[in-house]
Structures are given as C-alpha cells and as structure tokens.
C-alpha cells in the first residue's frame, strides 16, 4: 500500500502547528519541552516523506532524508536531557516549573 507523500506532509504540518500552539500557549516547562519535541518529530516526518519522493542521484541517494531525520533525533535526545535537567533545577530552586520563574534565576 502506497501512502501519498502530500498527505504525509499535511500531517507533518498539522503536528508542527500543534507543537507551536503548545509552545506559545502554555507556561509549564514540561509542556513547552513536549511542544518542541513534537515540532522536531513533525520535521522528521517531513524529511522522511520528502526523501520518498526525491529521486536517487545525489551522494546519499534516497537516504538523505532518513539520515537527516536520524541526526535530528540525536539532537532532540540531547535537547530533552538538557531541558529536563533545567526543569529539575528550576523545580528544586523555585518549587514550580513555571517558565516565567526562570527569569528570576539571574544573579
């Protein structure tokens, strides 16, 4: 069964929009990080869908989208680890994960 790449790109755009809405509308750090992760995964979905329709012929052939998606996954894992460490430090210091309180952490 073949899936239309256009419909996959539309799904990716919808997921990205949901992630942007989550980042803009919420103040909790955990929801903010989940929105960023959703946007990164929407980008991965778009890269893989675009690699399916791109004809082979470059240096990496049709695997360039998958390679870039793997790179984005590695960056997202590092971002999640650093973000979670910041959330834990904010919670220990202020007792809340409200990102507006993070401005008060300046010396």
DSSP file (Angstrom, degrees, kcal/mol; ACC not computed):
  #  RESIDUE AA STRUCTURE BP1 BP2  ACC     N-H-->O    O-->H-N    N-H-->O    O-->H-N    TCO  KAPPA ALPHA  PHI   PSI    X-CA   Y-CA   Z-CA
    1    1 A X              0   0    0      0, 0.0     2,-0.4     0, 0.0     0, 0.0   0.000 360.0 360.0 360.0 126.1    0.0    0.0    0.0
    2    2 A X        -     0   0    0      3,-0.0     2,-0.5     0, 0.0     0, 0.0  -0.794 360.0-148.2 -96.7 135.0    1.4    3.3   -1.1
    3    3 A X        -     0   0    0     -2,-0.4     2,-0.3     2,-0.0     5,-0.0  -0.869  25.3-113.2-101.9 134.1    0.8    6.4    1.0
    4    4 A X    >>  -     0   0    0     -2,-0.5     4,-1.4     1,-0.2     3,-0.5  -0.488  17.8-144.1 -66.2 124.9    0.5    9.7   -0.8
    5    5 A X  H 3> S+     0   0    0     -2,-0.3     4,-2.2     1,-0.2     5,-0.2   0.807  98.1  61.6 -62.3 -28.2    3.5   11.9    0.3
    6    6 A X  H 3> S+     0   0    0      1,-0.2     4,-2.0     2,-0.2    -1,-0.2   0.901 103.1  48.6 -64.3 -40.1    1.3   15.0    0.1
    7    7 A X  H <> S+     0   0    0     -3,-0.5     4,-2.2     2,-0.2    -1,-0.2   0.850 110.0  52.4 -69.2 -32.2   -0.9   13.6    2.9
    8    8 A X  H  X S+     0   0    0     -4,-1.4     4,-2.2     2,-0.2    -2,-0.2   0.890 109.2  49.6 -68.3 -38.4    2.1   12.8    5.0
    9    9 A X  H  X S+     0   0    0     -4,-2.2     4,-2.2     2,-0.2    -2,-0.2   0.856 109.5  51.7 -68.1 -34.6    3.4   16.4    4.6
   10   10 A X  H  X S+     0   0    0     -4,-2.0     4,-2.2     2,-0.2    -2,-0.2   0.920 110.1  49.0 -66.2 -42.7   -0.1   17.7    5.6
   11   11 A X  H  X S+     0   0    0     -4,-2.2     4,-2.5     1,-0.2    -2,-0.2   0.898 110.5  51.6 -61.0 -40.6    0.0   15.5    8.7
   12   12 A X  H  X S+     0   0    0     -4,-2.2     4,-2.3     1,-0.2    -2,-0.2   0.901 109.4  49.4 -63.1 -41.3    3.5   16.8    9.4
   13   13 A X  H  X S+     0   0    0     -4,-2.2     4,-2.3     2,-0.2    -2,-0.2   0.882 110.6  50.4 -66.4 -38.0    2.3   20.4    9.1
   14   14 A X  H  X S+     0   0    0     -4,-2.2     4,-2.2     2,-0.2    -2,-0.2   0.927 111.4  47.9 -65.3 -44.5   -0.6   19.7   11.4
   15   15 A X  H  X S+     0   0    0     -4,-2.5     4,-2.1     1,-0.2    -2,-0.2   0.889 111.5  50.9 -62.6 -39.2    1.7   18.1   14.0
   16   16 A X  H  X S+     0   0    0     -4,-2.3     4,-2.4     2,-0.2    -1,-0.2   0.906 109.3  50.6 -64.4 -41.3    4.0   21.1   13.7
   17   17 A X  H  X S+     0   0    0     -4,-2.3     4,-2.5     2,-0.2    -2,-0.2   0.884 108.9  51.4 -64.8 -38.3    1.2   23.5   14.3
   18   18 A X  H  X S+     0   0    0     -4,-2.2     4,-2.2     2,-0.2    -1,-0.2   0.906 110.5  49.6 -63.5 -41.0    0.0   21.6   17.4
   19   19 A X  H  X S+     0   0    0     -4,-2.1     4,-2.0     2,-0.2    -2,-0.2   0.898 110.5  49.2 -64.4 -41.2    3.6   21.8   18.7
   20   20 A X  H  X S+     0   0    0     -4,-2.4     4,-2.6     2,-0.2     5,-0.2   0.914 110.6  50.9 -64.2 -42.3    3.8   25.6   18.0
   21   21 A X  H  X S+     0   0    0     -4,-2.5     4,-2.6     1,-0.2     5,-0.3   0.897 109.7  51.0 -61.9 -39.8    0.5   26.1   19.8
   22   22 A X  H  X S+     0   0    0     -4,-2.2     4,-1.1     1,-0.2    -1,-0.2   0.868 112.3  46.0 -65.3 -36.4    1.7   24.1   22.8
   23   23 A X  H  < S+     0   0    0     -4,-2.0    -2,-0.2     2,-0.2    -1,-0.2   0.898 118.3  41.5 -72.3 -40.5    4.9   26.2   23.0
   24   24 A X  H  < S+     0   0    0     -4,-2.6    -2,-0.2    -5,-0.2    -3,-0.2   0.887 118.9  41.3 -75.9 -38.8    3.1   29.5   22.6
   25   25 A X  H  < S+     0   0    0     -4,-2.6     2,-0.2    -5,-0.2    -1,-0.2   0.718 102.2  70.3 -89.5 -20.2    0.1   28.9   24.8
   26   26 A X     <  -     0   0    0     -4,-1.1     0, 0.0    -5,-0.3     0, 0.0  -0.640  49.7-166.1-103.6 156.7    1.5   27.1   27.9
   27   27 A X        +     0   0    0     -2,-0.2    72,-2.7    72,-0.0    73,-0.2   0.545  59.3 102.4-111.9 -13.8    3.7   28.3   30.7
   28   28 A X  B  >  -A   98   0A   0     70,-0.2     4,-1.9     1,-0.1    70,-0.2  -0.513  68.3-138.5 -74.5 139.1    4.8   24.9   32.1
   29   29 A X  H  > S+     0   0    0     68,-2.3     4,-2.4     1,-0.2     5,-0.2   0.841 100.7  54.8 -68.2 -33.4    8.3   23.8   31.2
   30   30 A X  H  > S+     0   0    0      2,-0.2     4,-2.2     1,-0.2    -1,-0.2   0.928 110.2  45.2 -67.8 -43.6    7.3   20.2   30.6
   31   31 A X  H  > S+     0   0    0      2,-0.2     4,-2.2     1,-0.2    -1,-0.2   0.868 111.4  54.7 -66.7 -35.7    4.6   21.1   28.1
   32   32 A X  H  X S+     0   0    0     -4,-1.9     4,-1.9     2,-0.2    -2,-0.2   0.923 109.5  46.2 -61.6 -45.4    7.0   23.5   26.5
   33   33 A X  H  X S+     0   0    0     -4,-2.4     4,-2.3     1,-0.2    -2,-0.2   0.872 110.6  53.3 -66.5 -36.4    9.5   20.7   26.0
   34   34 A X  H  X S+     0   0    0     -4,-2.2     4,-2.2     2,-0.2    -1,-0.2   0.883 107.9  51.4 -65.6 -37.1    6.8   18.4   24.7
   35   35 A X  H  X S+     0   0    0     -4,-2.2     4,-2.0     2,-0.2    -2,-0.2   0.903 109.8  48.9 -65.0 -40.8    5.8   21.0   22.1
   36   36 A X  H  X S+     0   0    0     -4,-1.9     4,-2.2     2,-0.2    -2,-0.2   0.912 111.5  49.6 -64.9 -41.8    9.4   21.4   21.0
   37   37 A X  H  X S+     0   0    0     -4,-2.3     4,-2.4     1,-0.2    -2,-0.2   0.887 109.2  52.3 -64.3 -38.2    9.7   17.6   20.7
   38   38 A X  H  X S+     0   0    0     -4,-2.2     4,-1.9     2,-0.2    -1,-0.2   0.890 109.3  49.5 -64.9 -38.7    6.5   17.4   18.7
   39   39 A X  H  X S+     0   0    0     -4,-2.0     4,-2.0     2,-0.2    -2,-0.2   0.901 110.8  49.8 -66.4 -40.3    7.8   20.1   16.3
   40   40 A X  H  X S+     0   0    0     -4,-2.2     4,-2.0     1,-0.2    -2,-0.2   0.909 111.5  48.2 -65.0 -40.7   11.1   18.2   15.8
   41   41 A X  H  X S+     0   0    0     -4,-2.4     4,-2.3     2,-0.2    -1,-0.2   0.843 108.4  54.4 -69.6 -32.1    9.2   14.9   15.1
   42   42 A X  H  X S+     0   0    0     -4,-1.9     4,-2.0     2,-0.2    -1,-0.2   0.895 108.4  50.0 -65.1 -39.1    7.0   16.7   12.6
   43   43 A X  H  X S+     0   0    0     -4,-2.0     4,-2.3     2,-0.2    -2,-0.2   0.891 108.8  52.0 -64.1 -39.3   10.2   17.9   10.9
   44   44 A X  H  X S+     0   0    0     -4,-2.0     4,-2.4     2,-0.2     5,-0.2   0.918 108.2  51.1 -61.8 -43.2   11.5   14.3   10.9
   45   45 A X  H  X S+     0   0    0     -4,-2.3     4,-2.2     1,-0.2    -1,-0.2   0.895 110.6  48.9 -61.8 -40.1    8.2   13.1    9.3
   46   46 A X  H  X S+     0   0    0     -4,-2.0     4,-2.4     2,-0.2    -1,-0.2   0.885 110.0  51.7 -66.9 -38.8    8.5   15.7    6.6
   47   47 A X  H  X S+     0   0    0     -4,-2.3     4,-1.9     2,-0.2    -2,-0.2   0.921 112.0  45.3 -63.7 -43.5   12.1   14.8    5.9
   48   48 A X  H  X S+     0   0    0     -4,-2.4     4,-1.2     2,-0.2    -2,-0.2   0.893 113.7  49.7 -68.7 -39.2   11.3   11.1    5.5
   49   49 A X  H  X S+     0   0    0     -4,-2.2     4,-0.9    -5,-0.2     3,-0.2   0.899 111.4  49.0 -65.8 -39.5    8.3   11.9    3.3
   50   50 A X  H  X S+     0   0    0     -4,-2.4     4,-1.3     1,-0.2     3,-0.4   0.845 107.2  55.7 -68.8 -32.3   10.4   14.2    1.1
   51   51 A X  H  < S+     0   0    0     -4,-1.9    -1,-0.2     1,-0.2    -2,-0.2   0.789 100.6  60.2 -69.7 -26.1   13.1   11.5    0.8
   52   52 A X  H  < S+     0   0    0     -4,-1.2    -1,-0.2    -3,-0.2    -2,-0.2   0.823 112.8  35.9 -69.9 -30.3   10.4    9.1   -0.5
   53   53 A X  H  < S+     0   0    0     -4,-0.9     2,-0.4    -3,-0.4    -2,-0.2   0.613  94.4  98.3 -98.9 -14.1    9.6   11.3   -3.5
   54   54 A X  S  < S-     0   0    0     -4,-1.3     2,-0.1    -5,-0.1     3,-0.1  -0.605  78.8-121.7 -75.3 127.1   13.1   12.6   -4.2
   55   55 A X        -     0   0    0     -2,-0.4     3,-0.3     1,-0.1     2,-0.1  -0.405  28.0-107.5 -69.2 145.1   14.8   10.7   -7.0
   56   56 A X  S    S+     0   0    0      1,-0.2    -1,-0.1    -2,-0.1     3,-0.1  -0.423  79.6 100.5 -68.0 144.8   18.0    8.9   -6.1
   57   57 A X        +     0   0    0      1,-0.2    -1,-0.2    -2,-0.1    -2,-0.0   0.262  52.7  97.1 159.6 -13.8   21.0   10.5   -7.6
   58   58 A X  S    S-     0   0    0     -3,-0.3    -1,-0.2     3,-0.1     4,-0.1  -0.095  94.2 -83.9 -82.2-169.4   22.7   12.6   -5.0
   59   59 A X  S    S+     0   0    0      1,-0.2    -1,-0.1     2,-0.1    -3,-0.0   0.890 132.4  32.2 -64.2 -38.9   25.7   11.5   -2.9
   60   60 A X  S >  S-     0   0    0      1,-0.3     3,-1.5     2,-0.0    -1,-0.2   0.462  97.9-151.5 -98.4  -1.5   23.4    9.7   -0.4
   61   61 A X  G >   -     0   0    0      1,-0.2     3,-0.7     2,-0.1    -1,-0.3  -0.449  66.4 -20.4  68.3-137.9   20.7    8.7   -2.9
   62   62 A X  G 3  S+     0   0    0      1,-0.2     4,-0.3    -2,-0.1     3,-0.3   0.355 126.4  77.8 -87.4   6.2   17.2    8.4   -1.4
   63   63 A X  G <>  +     0   0    0     -3,-1.5     4,-2.3     1,-0.2    -1,-0.2   0.417  62.6  94.3 -95.3   2.0   18.6    8.0    2.1
   64   64 A X  H <> S+     0   0    0     -3,-0.7     4,-2.3     1,-0.2     5,-0.2   0.876  84.7  50.1 -66.1 -36.5   19.4   11.7    2.7
   65   65 A X  H  > S+     0   0    0     -3,-0.3     4,-2.2     2,-0.2    -1,-0.2   0.897 111.9  48.0 -65.9 -39.7   16.0   12.4    4.4
   66   66 A X  H  > S+     0   0    0     -4,-0.3     4,-2.1     2,-0.2    -2,-0.2   0.881 111.2  50.5 -68.4 -37.4   16.4    9.4    6.7
   67   67 A X  H  X S+     0   0    0     -4,-2.3     4,-2.0     2,-0.2    -2,-0.2   0.924 112.2  46.8 -66.4 -43.7   20.0   10.4    7.6
   68   68 A X  H  X S+     0   0    0     -4,-2.3     4,-2.4     1,-0.2    -2,-0.2   0.886 110.8  52.9 -65.1 -37.7   18.9   13.9    8.4
   69   69 A X  H  X S+     0   0    0     -4,-2.2     4,-2.2     1,-0.2    -1,-0.2   0.892 108.2  50.7 -64.4 -38.4   16.0   12.6   10.5
   70   70 A X  H  X S+     0   0    0     -4,-2.1     4,-1.9     2,-0.2    -1,-0.2   0.886 109.7  50.5 -65.3 -38.2   18.4   10.4   12.5
   71   71 A X  H  X S+     0   0    0     -4,-2.0     4,-2.1     2,-0.2    -2,-0.2   0.906 109.8  49.9 -64.6 -41.9   20.6   13.5   13.1
   72   72 A X  H  X S+     0   0    0     -4,-2.4     4,-2.6     1,-0.2    -2,-0.2   0.876 108.0  54.3 -65.1 -37.1   17.5   15.4   14.3
   73   73 A X  H  X S+     0   0    0     -4,-2.2     4,-2.0     2,-0.2    -1,-0.2   0.903 108.3  49.0 -62.4 -40.7   16.6   12.5   16.6
   74   74 A X  H  X S+     0   0    0     -4,-1.9     4,-1.8     2,-0.2    -2,-0.2   0.909 112.9  46.9 -66.0 -41.0   20.1   12.7   18.2
   75   75 A X  H  X S+     0   0    0     -4,-2.1     4,-2.5     1,-0.2    -2,-0.2   0.893 110.8  52.9 -66.4 -39.0   19.8   16.4   18.7
   76   76 A X  H  X S+     0   0    0     -4,-2.6     4,-2.4     2,-0.2    -2,-0.2   0.865 106.8  52.6 -65.0 -36.0   16.3   16.0   20.1
   77   77 A X  H  X S+     0   0    0     -4,-2.0     4,-2.0     2,-0.2    -1,-0.2   0.916 111.4  46.0 -65.8 -42.0   17.6   13.5   22.6
   78   78 A X  H  X S+     0   0    0     -4,-1.8     4,-2.3     2,-0.2     5,-0.2   0.897 112.7  50.9 -66.3 -39.2   20.3   15.9   23.8
   79   79 A X  H  X S+     0   0    0     -4,-2.5     4,-2.7     1,-0.2    -2,-0.2   0.890 109.4  50.7 -64.8 -39.4   17.8   18.7   24.0
   80   80 A X  H  X S+     0   0    0     -4,-2.4     4,-2.5     2,-0.2    -1,-0.2   0.894 110.4  49.2 -66.4 -39.5   15.5   16.6   26.1
   81   81 A X  H  X S+     0   0    0     -4,-2.0     4,-1.9     2,-0.2    -2,-0.2   0.933 115.6  42.3 -65.9 -45.5   18.2   15.7   28.5
   82   82 A X  H  X S+     0   0    0     -4,-2.3     4,-2.1     2,-0.2    -2,-0.2   0.911 115.3  50.5 -67.9 -41.6   19.4   19.3   28.9
   83   83 A X  H  X S+     0   0    0     -4,-2.7     4,-2.2    -5,-0.2    -2,-0.2   0.897 109.9  49.5 -63.4 -41.2   15.8   20.6   29.1
   84   84 A X  H  X S+     0   0    0     -4,-2.5     4,-2.4     2,-0.2    -1,-0.2   0.884 109.2  52.5 -66.0 -37.5   14.9   18.0   31.8
   85   85 A X  H  X S+     0   0    0     -4,-1.9     4,-2.3     1,-0.2    -2,-0.2   0.900 110.5  48.2 -63.6 -39.7   17.9   18.9   33.8
   86   86 A X  H  X S+     0   0    0     -4,-2.1     4,-2.5     2,-0.2    -2,-0.2   0.886 110.6  51.1 -67.2 -38.1   16.9   22.6   33.6
   87   87 A X  H  X S+     0   0    0     -4,-2.2     4,-2.5     2,-0.2    -2,-0.2   0.915 110.9  48.2 -64.6 -42.8   13.3   21.7   34.7
   88   88 A X  H  X S+     0   0    0     -4,-2.4     4,-2.4     2,-0.2    -2,-0.2   0.913 112.4  48.8 -64.7 -42.1   14.6   19.8   37.6
   89   89 A X  H  X S+     0   0    0     -4,-2.3     4,-1.9     2,-0.2    -2,-0.2   0.900 112.1  49.2 -64.6 -39.6   16.9   22.6   38.7
   90   90 A X  H  X>S+     0   0    0     -4,-2.5     4,-2.9     2,-0.2     5,-0.6   0.907 111.8  48.7 -64.6 -41.8   14.0   25.1   38.3
   91   91 A X  H  X5S+     0   0    0     -4,-2.5     4,-1.8     1,-0.2    -2,-0.2   0.897 111.9  48.5 -67.0 -39.4   11.7   22.9   40.4
   92   92 A X  H  <5S+     0   0    0     -4,-2.4    -1,-0.2    -5,-0.2    -2,-0.2   0.866 118.6  40.2 -67.0 -35.2   14.3   22.4   43.1
   93   93 A X  H  <5S+     0   0    0     -4,-1.9    -2,-0.2    -5,-0.2    -1,-0.2   0.902 133.9  16.8 -81.9 -42.0   15.1   26.2   43.3
   94   94 A X  H  <5S-     0   0    0     -4,-2.9    -3,-0.2     2,-0.3    -2,-0.2   0.615  91.4-124.7-109.6 -16.5   11.6   27.6   43.0
   95   95 A X  S  <<S+     0   0    0     -4,-1.8     2,-0.3    -5,-0.6    -4,-0.2   0.604  84.4  74.0  80.3  10.5    9.2   24.7   43.7
   96   96 A X  S    S-     0   0    0     -6,-0.6    -2,-0.3     2,-0.1    -1,-0.2  -0.972  71.7-138.7-149.2 158.8    7.4   25.2   40.4
   97   97 A X        +     0   0    0     -2,-0.3   -68,-2.3    -3,-0.1     2,-0.4   0.064  55.0 136.6-108.4  23.8    8.1   24.5   36.7
   98   98 A X  B >   -A   28   0A   0    -70,-0.2     3,-1.2     1,-0.1     4,-0.4  -0.574  51.2-145.0 -70.9 126.4    6.6   27.8   35.5
   99   99 A X  G >  S+     0   0    0    -72,-2.7     3,-0.8    -2,-0.4     4,-0.4   0.714  95.1  68.0 -71.7 -18.2    8.9   29.2   32.9
  100  100 A X  G >  S+     0   0    0      1,-0.2     3,-0.8   -73,-0.2     4,-0.3   0.795  94.3  58.7 -68.2 -25.6    8.2   32.8   34.0
  101  101 A X  G X  S+     0   0    0     -3,-1.2     3,-1.2     1,-0.2    -1,-0.2   0.692  87.9  75.5 -74.3 -17.6   10.0   32.0   37.2
  102  102 A X  G X  S+     0   0    0     -3,-0.8     3,-1.4    -4,-0.4    -1,-0.2   0.781  84.9  63.7 -66.0 -25.6   13.1   31.1   35.2
  103  103 A X  G X  S+     0   0    0     -3,-0.8     3,-0.9    -4,-0.4    -1,-0.3   0.777  95.0  61.2 -67.3 -24.0   13.8   34.8   34.7
  104  104 A X  G <  S+     0   0    0     -3,-1.2    -1,-0.3    -4,-0.3    -2,-0.2   0.508  83.6  80.4 -80.0  -3.6   14.2   35.2   38.4
  105  105 A X  G <   +     0   0    0     -3,-1.4    -1,-0.2    -4,-0.2    -2,-0.1   0.498  66.4 112.2 -83.0  -1.9   17.2   32.8   38.4
  106  106 A X    <         0   0    0     -3,-0.9    -3,-0.0     1,-0.1     0, 0.0  -0.348 360.0 360.0 -67.7 153.3   19.5   35.5   37.2
  107  107 A X              0   0    0     -2,-0.0    -1,-0.1     0, 0.0    -3,-0.0   0.470 360.0 360.0 -77.8 360.0   22.2   36.6   39.7
